[in-house]
Amino acid sequence: MNADLQRVPVTSLALKTGASDSTVILGGIPSGLSEVPVELKAGVASVVLKLPKGVPARVESHSGLATLSVPDGYTRADSGDGRVYTSPNWAEGVAGYSVLVETGVGSVRVEEY
């Protein structure tokens, strides 16, 4: 599944998939929003999430045997049973994407474009 949502004012997104290859491209944050929640739940899948360069992002991962890759420059911190990665310009209350990743086996790659 490929979804190019660059021109769609996304206020939240939930992607739930089993065995698949998916690519989702998001655009800028709609005006008036401080945080856009993005939920990625995948079983045996490969997911690529593309975010605009310069838009703040926080990625929280709770994964089984899956791999997660984020752009260079993101900072990692452990949080309970997961990992949290933040872009250099992320701060609470600043307009950006808050991504929750829950996967079993496979890979999730966050990229900037």
Buried (B, 14 or more C-beta within 10 A) or exposed (E): EEBEEEEEEBEEBEBEBEEBEBBBBBBBBEEEBEBBBBBBBBBBBBBBBBBBEEBBBBBBBBBEEBEBEBBEEBEEEEEEEBBBBBBEEBEEEEBBBBBBBBBBBBBBBBBBE
